[in-house]
């Protein structure tokens, strides 16, 4: 793609990087075939190719984002399916991330939109505040007060869980020693929303790793990875979260060493693996960020590296849902399914497995109609294969699919922990197999 940036514009590192990405696009349109919003809407501007044109014009013009640009960029899920499809290697993720930052800096959204986004950006990365908000929302729902809501606020209320699990001791900072001879030492990203909504995921991870001889540390100063604010274009907030994590993990590396930084939410993993790029121009944090990115891995990657995954057959038919951030962002499409098979589960593929379920961080709250369409499409494809459970590797997908299908939706690591001597996942308690 030909570009027309001025030398002054290219002096900005972000614009220079965007121009490099834009020049790799050859207009082929392969991306349209796998873009969820294009499949739903059939609008070229709601495809990666269309958005690339809009972003190019916006950045070259150097003017505030227009209403049209904001509409179509906001509709992008950042599922990154286009990056898997693209024959030219267009790094759409970095381009759309910068476009969102540009929009955030140059465009004034309507008041309600600003309030909703600020509320999400404040609550979701803070587990304590998020838990309190969910409890207050749950009470309002029981009293019928949420029936008075409309639009996106009503969609947010509809996502409120019926109940919250108790906090798990494993989500508090600490060191969880290996059982038997120690084979390794890792840090675990406890996360933010996940530890409130599904604390059993980190608990299963720590149990399993400990049994495999791995010491697990949850550093006291590590928290939200920054992905939620990063994908909302809030550059400073995202970098602040990332710096806190980089500092905490680097301290552990220097103190007692780390073999890996384990992430159990694939959306977070995609962001942590990108810290090196995020801080490429920051002389203070660049080297440490790159080191963290190289150590970061999804729990499935680390378990595969250990090579000890096997278990007693559970006679459970599991549909594996490959989260977009895992299959497209981290290029780990089949590994979790392979581990589940090695552990003794019958694993079936879901038709259209490359298409997003519609969760995408805050997308299901900010774009509820499109999200609901993708959720329904994914649920129908899952039901076609008749599973007894669904496994996935991202908290957003877990919450999105729970209630959309008639079978339990659990994290892959919960099943692996169960197959290798851990307790049966709570959500499978009603199944017939032990």
N, C-alpha and C positions, 0 to 999 in steps of 0.2 A: 504494500500500500504506500502510495506517495504521500509525503507529509510536507507541510509548509510552515514549520516553526521558525521563529527568528532566532538569531544567535543569543539575544538577551533571554529569550524564553528557555533555550537549551542550557543556559548557565545554571538553571535550577535542576538539581539532581533528580527530583521526581519527574519533572517534565522530560528530561533527557531519557530516563528509563522508560517512560510511557511512549516516547517516540520510537525507541528501539523495538518495543513490543508491537506497536502499530505497523512498523515496516515489515514485520514477519507475516502479516496477514495477506493472503492472496485472493480474498473474496470468494473462495470456492463454495462456501455454504454448507460444507459437510456438517458443521456444528448445528445447523437448524434441525437436523433429523433426530438429535438427542437432547435438545433443549426442552425442558418441561413446560416453560411458559409459552414457547412457540407451539408445542403440541396442543396446549389448551386453547390458546387465543388465535393462532394462525396469523399473527401480525409480525411482519419482518422486523419491526422496531422492538419487538419482544423476543428477539433471537440474539445470540451473541454477535453475529455479524452486524445486525442493525444497531445494537448498543455500541459496538466499536466505532461505527460511523458517527453516532451521536457524541461519544466521548471525544473523538478526534476533533470534531467541529468545535466542541466546547473548549477544549484545551488550546487549540490553535487560536480561537477568537480571544481568549484571555478575559472573557466577560463572565459575570455571574451566571450560574446554571439557570436554564430556562425551566418553565413548568413541565414541558414535554420531556426534557432530558431527565429531570428528577422522577417523573412518573415511570419511565421505562427502566431506568437504573434501579429504582426502588423495587420493581417487580422481579429483578434478578435474584435468584436464590443463592447465588455463589455455590451451586452444587458442583461446578467444575466438570460436568460431564463433557462440555465442549472441549476441554483440554485433553481428555482421553481420546476424543474423536479427531481432533485437529491434526492433519498430516504435516502442517508447517511448524508445529511447536509453538504456537502463539500462547504466551503466558498470560492468559486472560485474568487469572486471579490477581496478579499484581496490578494489572491495568484497572480493573473494576474497583479494587481497594483504594487506589489513588483517586479515581473518579468520585468515590463516596467521600473521601476526605475533602476534595475540592468542593463538592456540593455542600458539605457541612460548613465549610469556611465562607462560602460565597452566597448561599441561598437562605432566605428567611422563610421557614415553613409556617403554615397556619398555627395558631395558638394551641389548639388541641393536639396537633401532631407533635409540637415541641414539648408539651407537657408529658405526653405518653412516652416519647423517646427518652426524655430526661428521667422519668420514673423508672423505666426498664434499666437504663444505664446505671442508675443508682442502686436499685434493689437487687438485681440478679447477681452481681459480683460479690455481694455481702451476705453470706449464709444466715447470719443472725437476723438481719433486717428482712431477708427474703422469707425466712420461716415465719416471722411475725406477720408479714403481709399476707402470706398464704392462710395463716390461722384466722386473721381478721376477715379475709375474703370468704373463707369457708363458713364462718359464722353468718356473714351477710347472706350467703347462698342458702343456708338452712332457714333463715328468717324470710326468705323470698324477696329480699331487697334487690338481688341482681336481676330479677325479672323486669325491673324498671329501666334497665340499661339498654342501650342501642349501639349498633355499629361495632367498631373495634373494641370499645370498652366491654361490650357484651361478649364479644369473642374471647377476650381475655378472661372474663368471669367463667365462661363455659369450660375453660381449660383447667380450672381449679380442681385439684384432686379431692376425692371424697374424704380422705384422711391422710395424715402424714405419719410415716414411721418414726419411731423414736430415734434420736441421735445415736450413732454408733461410737463406741470408744476408739475405734480405729481411725475416725476422722479427726481426732485430736492429735496435735503434734506429739511425736514420740518416736522411739526406736522399738521395732518389733523383731526380736532375735530369731535367727534361723534355728530350725530343729535339727539336731544331729550335727554333722560336720558342715561348717559354713562353706558354701561354694561361691558366694558373691554378695555384693552389697548394692542396693539400688535406692533411689529416692522415688517416692510416689507423689504425684500431683493429686491432692485430695479434691481439688476442684471447688466449685462454688454451688451452683444449682444442684449438681448431682448429689452432693453429700446431704442435702435437705430432702430431695425427692426420692433417692434410691441409695441410702447409706450402705445397703447390703452389697453393693458392687465393690466398693473399696474393701469391705470386710472380707469378701470372698477372695479378692486379689491377694490380700496380705496373708490369709490362711494358706492359700495354695503356694505362694512363693516361700513362705516359711517352711512348709513341709518339704519343699524341693531344695532346702538348704540355703535360702537367700534371706539375708537380713534386709529389712525394709525400714527406711527412715522417712517420716513425714515432717519436714522442717517447719519450725514455728512461724517463719516469716514468709513462707510461700502461700499464695492464694490464687485468685482468679488469673487465668492465663492471659486475659486481655482480649480474647477473640470477640466477645459480644460487643464491646465498645469499638473495637477495631473495625468490625463489619458495619458499624453505624457511622463510620467516618470520624469518630472521636479520637483523633491521633494522640493527643496528650494523655488522656485517661488510659488508653491502651498501652502506651509506652510506660506509664507509671506502674501498671500491673506487671508488665513484662520485666521491668528493672527489679522490682521486688523479688520476683522469682529467680531471675538470673543471679542476683546477689546471694540469695539463700542457698541455691544449689551450688554456686561456686564455692561458698564457704564449706559446704559438705565435701566437695571434691578435694579441697585443700586440707581439710581436717582429717578425714578418714578414707577418702577416695570413694568413687562411685563407678560402678560398671555400666549403669544406665539410669535414665530418668524415665520412669514408667508412667504412661498416660492411659487411662481407661475410658476417656471420652474422646472419640476420634476427632471431633471438631476442635477440641483443645490441642490434640496432638498435631494437627495440621498447622496450627498457629505457632506452637512451640518449635516445631521443626523449621519454621520460617523466621525465627528470631534473628538469625544471622543476616538475612536480607533486610529485616526491619531496621537493624542497627548498623547497616553497612557504611553509613556516613558519620557514625558517632564514634569518635576516636576513644572516648572513655569506656564504652561498653561493647564495642564491636567484637573484640577478641573473645571476651567472655560469652557474648551472645552466640558466636559461632561454635564455641566449645559446647555450650548447652544444646544447641540444635543438633550437633553430631551425636550427643549422648541420648537424646530423646527418642523414645520408641513406643509404639503401641504395645499393649500387654501381649497381644498375639505374636508380635515380632520377637519379644523376649522369650516367651515360652517356646517358640519354635527354635530359638537359639539354644535353649537348654536341652532340647531334644528328648525329653522324658515323658511326653504326653501319651498316656494310654490309660485305659480304665475298663471297668466291668460294663458290658453292654447294658444299657438302661431301657432298651426296647421303646425308645421315644422317637417319634417322627418329628424332626425339627426343620422348619423353613428358615434358612439363613438369609436375613436382609442385610445386604452390604451397604452400610452408611456411605453417603456420597463423599464425606470427608475422608473416609478410609479408602474406598476404591478409586476415587478420582483425585482426591487431595494428596493421599499418601501412597497411591498405587499399590494397595494391598487388597486385592479383590477376593482372592480365593483362599488365602492363608487361614483365616478363622474357620472357614468351613472344613478345611483339611484337618485342623486340630480337633474339631468336633467329631469328625469321622474316626480319627485315631483314638478318641476317648470312648468310642462305642455307640455313638448316636447315629441314627439314620438321618441323613441330611438331604434335603431336597431344595433345588433351585427355584427361585421365584421368577415367573415370567416378567419381562421388562425390568429386570433387576438393576439396570443402569439408570432408571428413572427415579428421581427424588420422591420421598414420601411427603414432602411439603413442610417439614418442621423447620430446618435451616435457621437455627438460633432463635431470633425473635420474629422470624418471617410469619409464623402461624398466628402471631398477635398483631402484626402490622399489615399483613396482607391476608386476612382470614378467608376470603372467598377463594382465592387461588389456592391457598393451602388446603382448604377443605376439598377442592376438586382433586388435588394430587393424593390426598389421604384416602379418598374414596377409591381412586384408581388403584392405589397400592393395595388396599384391603381386598379389593376384588381379585387381584392377581394372587394374593396370598391364599385366599379361600379356594382358588382353583386347584391347589396342590394338596389340600386336605391335611395340614399339619396338626400335631398335638400341642405344639409350642412354636414360638418365633424367637429366634436369637438375633441379636444385633450388638454393635459395639459403640453406640453413641446414645447419650441420655436423651437428646432431643428426639431421636427416632423412637426410643422406648416410650416416651410420653405421648408422642403423636399417634402411635399405633395401638397403644393400650385403649381398649374400648372400641376401637375401629374393627377389630377382629374378635372372634369368639373364643380365642385360646390365649393362654398367658404369653406375655412378651417379656423376655428376660435378657440380661446381658450374657454374652458368650462366656465370660469368665465364671459366671455363676454355675453354668452347666459343667464347665471343665473342673471346677472345684468339687462339685457334687460327684462327678464320675471318678475323681481321684481321692475320694475319702472324706470329703467335706459334707456338710448338711445339705439336704434337699432344699432348693430354693423355695421360699415361702409361697410364691405364686403357683408353684406346682404341687402344693400340699394336697390338693383335691384329686390329683391324677391317681391312676391305679397302680403305677409301677413304683417300686421302692428303690 
